[in-house]
Amino acid sequence: MRAPLALLVIAALLLQPVAAQELKPFIARYAWTYRGISAGQSTLSLARRDDGRWIYSSRSVARGIFRLIAPGDITQDSVFRLDGDQVLPEHYRGDDGTPATKRDVNLTFDWHAHRVSGIYEDVPVDLPIEPGVHDDMSIQVALMNDLLRGITPMNFRLIDRNLIKNYQYSQEGSLMLQTSLGLKKVVIYRSRKVGSRSSTLFWCAPDLGYLPLKVERHDGADKVEWAMSVQSASRE
């Protein structure tokens, strides 16, 4: 599930400070723009269920002319479990807020059979998997998990229709960033699909557990397609 749902895939970098070693529930709200125009608001949340599994959810509401494209709430949910250091997605669902199904996703991960199956934007999916393969949301939790353990990730694998694609991550530097939460020191990370010129940049605040305070998607010419900025955040 891609833009505008791609706008939501970023905000899950909300972590504990460096000394912490476990995920914590959180909720964060973002404003986002498309090519410089205000486009909507997103809410991201991470919660632990009574059965020990986790659910990472996003809810986005388009604004202005973008309501013509996405008249309903844009939603994503990933249910996953932790197995040692591994994040194992179990079910992922994405809905683009329209009656059409051409951008909707419904995937089930069977770790006993080591297969993922379902529908991705009207494309049937049935692929072999191993730990390290993710959906559009669990990949962000995997990034959280690595950073919590003091690891800067180098790559992740992501389900994209009936293919598994590789994404590379790199640290790009650090600076002071003025935000709605105040002046914050941030570390910048870049994500890029192997073979693509497009990339996504994250400005993450170490003193807020690597919460991304700013996110930009750059096209192949390095122009900003869309951007997100944090408005508020809280965690347990």
C-alpha positions in Angstrom: 0.0 0.0 0.0 1.7 3.2 -1.2 1.1 7.0 -1.0 -1.0 8.4 0.6 -0.6 5.4 3.0 3.2 5.7 2.4 2.9 8.9 4.5 2.1 6.8 7.5 4.7 4.1 7.1 7.3 6.5 8.8 6.2 7.5 12.3 6.9 4.3 14.1 10.4 5.2 15.2 9.1 6.1 18.7 11.6 4.4 21.1 12.8 4.6 24.6 16.1 6.4 25.4 19.3 4.7 24.5 19.6 2.9 27.9 16.1 1.3 27.5 15.9 -2.2 26.0 12.2 -2.7 25.2 9.4 -1.4 23.2 6.8 0.8 25.0 3.3 1.8 23.9 2.9 5.2 22.4 0.7 7.6 20.5 2.0 10.3 18.1 0.2 12.8 15.9 1.6 14.3 12.7 0.6 16.9 10.1 1.6 16.1 6.5 1.9 18.0 3.3 2.0 17.0 -0.4 4.2 19.1 -2.6 4.0 21.9 -0.1 0.2 21.8 0.3 -1.4 20.9 3.6 -2.8 17.4 3.0 -4.0 15.9 6.3 -3.3 14.5 9.7 -2.1 11.1 10.9 -2.2 9.3 14.2 0.2 6.5 15.0 -0.1 4.2 18.0 1.7 1.1 19.4 -0.1 -1.0 21.9 0.4 -4.4 23.6 -2.5 -6.7 23.7 -3.5 -9.0 26.6 -2.3 -12.1 24.7 1.2 -10.6 24.6 1.1 -9.7 20.9 1.5 -6.1 19.7 -0.5 -4.0 17.3 0.8 -1.0 15.5 -1.8 1.2 13.9 -2.1 4.3 11.8 -5.2 6.4 11.1 -5.0 9.3 8.6 -7.6 11.9 7.5 -7.1 13.8 4.3 -7.9 17.6 4.2 -9.0 20.0 1.5 -8.8 18.8 -2.1 -7.2 15.5 -0.9 -10.5 14.4 0.4 -11.5 13.8 -3.2 -8.8 11.2 -3.4 -9.3 9.7 0.1 -12.8 10.5 1.3 -12.6 8.0 4.2 -10.1 7.3 6.9 -6.9 5.8 5.6 -5.9 2.9 7.9 -3.2 0.4 8.5 -2.8 -2.2 11.2 -0.1 -4.7 11.8 -0.3 -7.4 14.5 3.0 -8.9 15.4 4.9 -10.8 18.1 8.4 -10.6 19.5 10.5 -13.7 19.3 13.8 -12.9 21.0 15.3 -10.1 18.9 13.0 -10.8 16.0 9.8 -8.9 15.1 7.5 -11.4 13.4 4.4 -9.9 11.7 1.3 -12.1 11.8 -1.4 -10.1 10.1 -1.4 -6.8 8.2 -4.4 -4.9 6.8 -4.4 -1.6 4.9 -7.4 0.3 3.6 -7.1 3.5 1.5 -10.4 4.9 2.6 -12.3 4.3 -0.7 -14.8 1.7 -1.7 -12.4 0.4 -4.3 -10.0 -2.4 -3.5 -7.1 -1.6 -5.9 -5.0 -0.1 -3.1 -6.1 -2.3 -0.2 -4.0 -5.0 1.4 -4.7 -8.0 3.6 -1.8 -10.4 4.4 -1.4 -13.3 6.8 2.0 -14.5 7.9 2.2 -18.2 8.8 5.6 -18.7 10.6 5.0 -22.5 11.0 4.7 -23.0 7.3 7.1 -20.1 6.5 4.7 -18.5 4.0 2.8 -15.2 3.6 -0.5 -15.2 1.8 -3.4 -12.8 0.9 -4.1 -9.9 -1.4 -2.0 -6.9 -2.1 -3.7 -4.2 -4.2 -5.8 -6.9 -6.0 -2.7 -9.0 -6.6 -2.7 -12.5 -5.0 0.2 -13.2 -2.7 1.7 -16.6 -1.8 5.4 -16.4 -1.0 8.0 -18.2 1.2 9.3 -16.1 4.0 11.9 -16.2 6.8 12.4 -13.9 9.8 13.4 -10.4 8.6 10.5 -10.2 6.0 8.0 -7.4 6.9 4.8 -5.7 6.0 4.5 -1.9 5.5 4.1 -1.3 9.2 6.1 -4.1 11.0 9.2 -2.9 9.1 9.0 0.2 11.3 8.8 -1.8 14.5 11.8 -3.8 13.4 13.7 -0.6 13.0 12.6 0.4 16.5 13.8 -2.9 17.8 17.2 -2.6 16.2 17.7 1.0 17.5 16.7 -0.1 21.0 19.5 -2.7 20.9 22.0 -0.1 19.8 22.1 -1.3 16.2 21.9 1.0 13.2 20.1 -1.2 10.7 21.6 -1.6 7.2 18.7 -3.3 5.4 15.2 -4.7 5.7 13.0 -6.8 3.4 9.4 -5.8 2.6 6.4 -7.4 0.9 5.5 -5.5 -2.2 2.6 -7.1 -4.0 3.8 -10.6 -4.9 7.5 -9.7 -4.5 9.9 -9.3 -1.6 12.1 -6.2 -2.0 15.2 -5.0 -0.2 15.5 -1.6 1.5 18.8 -0.1 2.6 19.2 2.2 5.6 22.0 4.7 6.3 22.8 7.3 8.9 23.2 10.8 7.3 24.4 13.0 10.2 22.9 15.0 13.0 21.7 18.6 13.7 19.5 20.8 15.9 15.9 21.0 14.7 13.2 23.5 15.7 9.9 21.6 16.2 6.5 21.9 17.9 8.1 20.0 20.8 10.9 22.6 21.0 14.5 22.7 19.8 15.7 19.1 19.5 18.9 17.4 18.5 18.1 14.9 15.8 19.9 12.1 14.0 19.1 11.7 10.3 18.4 8.4 8.7 17.8 7.6 5.0 15.8 4.6 3.6 16.1 3.6 -0.1 14.7 0.7 -2.0 17.6 -1.2 -3.7 17.7 0.0 -7.3 15.6 3.1 -6.7 16.7 6.8 -6.8 13.8 7.8 -4.5 14.4 7.8 -0.7 12.9 8.7 2.6 14.6 10.9 5.3 13.8 10.7 9.0 14.9 13.3 11.6 14.9 11.3 14.8 15.3 12.7 18.3 17.6 10.5 20.6 16.3 12.2 23.8 12.7 11.3 22.8 13.6 7.7 22.1 14.3 8.3 18.4 10.9 9.7 17.7 10.9 11.0 14.1 10.1 14.7 14.4 10.3 15.3 10.6 10.0 13.0 7.6 10.4 13.7 3.9 10.0 11.6 0.8 12.3 12.6 -2.0 11.8 11.7 -5.6 14.5 10.6 -8.0 15.5 14.2 -8.6 15.8 14.7 -4.8 12.7 17.0 -4.7 10.3 16.7 -1.7 7.1 14.8 -2.7 5.6 14.8 0.7 6.6 15.6 4.3 5.4 14.9 7.9 6.0 16.8 11.1 5.2 15.8 14.6 2.5 17.8 16.5 2.3 15.9 19.7 3.5 12.6 21.3 3.1 10.6 24.5 4.3 7.2 25.6 3.9 4.9 28.6 
